[in-house]
Amino acid sequence: MPDRCTYDYAVVRVVPRVERGEFVNAGVIVACTARGFLQARIELDEQRLLALDPSADLEPIRQALAAIPAICAGGAAAGPIGKLSLRERFDWLVAPRSSSIQTSPVHVGRCDELGSAMEQLLERLVRAPRP
């Protein structure tokens, strides 16, 4: 059994009208430098977003959200940010901003398996509650 590891995570939020401060959780970013792990999973519930703002322009939001996993993966496809270290990319992604794509404060967790931890975070924080 692998050793438990400590990881950082943040929730990706879509804020369709920044001045209102309302948001829909759209994904999670998980980083564990000790294991060389930086991944994001995006699962935007577009109907929930449109309930907050029926006039939301979904295509630019989809494009901005799609950039997050690419930046996590790094490399040339992520542009200049993709050349940064894993920790620098995570810090850049979670830096506070006042745009329609934001992240929660960074939180810390411990787990045995990072993929399972990410799945649990998505279930608890992003996906709509099941009846």
C-alpha positions in Angstrom: 0.0 0.0 0.0 1.4 3.4 -0.9 2.2 5.9 1.8 -0.4 8.6 2.5 0.4 11.9 0.9 -0.6 15.5 1.5 -2.1 17.4 -1.4 -3.4 20.9 -2.0 -6.7 21.5 -3.9 -8.9 24.3 -5.0 -12.4 24.3 -6.5 -12.8 26.0 -9.9 -15.8 28.3 -10.0 -17.6 30.0 -12.8 -18.9 33.5 -11.8 -21.1 34.6 -14.7 -21.7 38.1 -13.3 -18.7 39.0 -11.2 -20.6 42.0 -9.7 -23.2 39.6 -8.2 -20.6 37.2 -6.7 -22.8 34.2 -7.5 -21.0 31.1 -8.8 -21.2 27.5 -9.8 -18.5 25.0 -8.8 -17.2 23.6 -12.1 -14.2 21.5 -11.2 -11.2 20.8 -9.0 -7.5 21.3 -9.2 -5.3 18.9 -7.2 -1.6 19.2 -6.6 0.9 17.0 -4.8 4.5 18.1 -5.4 5.9 15.1 -3.6 4.3 12.8 -6.2 4.7 15.1 -9.2 0.9 15.3 -9.5 -1.0 18.3 -10.9 -4.4 17.6 -12.5 -7.7 19.3 -12.9 -11.1 17.8 -13.8 -13.8 20.1 -15.1 -17.5 19.1 -15.0 -19.5 22.3 -15.6 -23.2 21.9 -15.2 -24.3 24.3 -17.8 -27.9 24.3 -16.7 -27.0 25.4 -13.2 -24.9 28.1 -14.7 -27.7 29.3 -17.0 -30.0 29.3 -14.0 -27.8 32.0 -12.4 -27.4 33.9 -15.7 -29.6 32.9 -18.6 -27.5 35.2 -20.9 -24.2 33.6 -20.0 -22.0 33.1 -23.1 -21.0 29.5 -22.7 -18.4 29.1 -25.5 -15.8 31.5 -23.9 -16.4 29.9 -20.5 -15.9 26.4 -22.0 -12.6 27.6 -23.6 -11.3 29.1 -20.4 -12.2 26.0 -18.4 -10.5 23.8 -21.0 -7.3 25.7 -20.5 -7.0 24.7 -16.9 -6.3 20.9 -17.4 -3.9 21.9 -20.2 -2.0 24.2 -17.9 -1.8 21.4 -15.3 -0.4 19.0 -17.9 2.3 21.6 -18.8 4.4 21.6 -21.9 4.2 23.7 -25.1 0.5 23.2 -25.5 0.0 25.3 -22.4 1.9 28.2 -23.7 4.5 30.1 -21.6 2.8 29.0 -18.3 3.3 25.4 -19.3 7.1 25.9 -18.9 6.8 26.7 -15.3 7.3 24.1 -12.5 4.4 22.1 -11.2 4.1 24.2 -8.1 4.4 27.5 -10.1 1.6 26.3 -12.4 -0.6 25.4 -9.4 0.1 28.8 -7.8 -0.7 30.6 -11.0 -4.0 28.7 -11.4 -5.2 29.5 -7.9 -4.1 33.1 -7.7 -7.0 35.4 -6.8 -8.6 37.1 -9.8 -11.8 39.0 -10.5 -12.8 37.3 -13.8 -15.6 34.9 -14.6 -13.3 31.9 -13.8 -12.1 31.9 -10.3 -10.9 29.4 -7.7 -11.7 28.8 -4.0 -9.0 29.3 -1.4 -6.5 26.5 -1.4 -7.3 23.6 1.0 -5.2 20.7 2.2 -6.1 17.0 2.2 -4.4 13.6 2.8 -5.0 10.4 0.9 -3.5 7.2 -0.4 -4.5 7.6 -4.0 -4.7 11.0 -5.7 -7.1 10.0 -8.4 -9.6 8.7 -5.9 -9.3 11.9 -3.8 -10.0 14.0 -6.9 -13.1 11.9 -7.6 -14.3 12.3 -4.0 -13.8 16.1 -4.3 -15.8 16.2 -7.5 -18.6 14.2 -6.0 -18.7 16.3 -2.8 -18.1 19.8 -4.1 -18.9 20.0 -7.8 -21.6 17.5 -8.9 -25.2 18.3 -8.1 -26.4 16.5 -4.9 -28.4 13.4 -5.6 -31.8 12.9 -4.0 
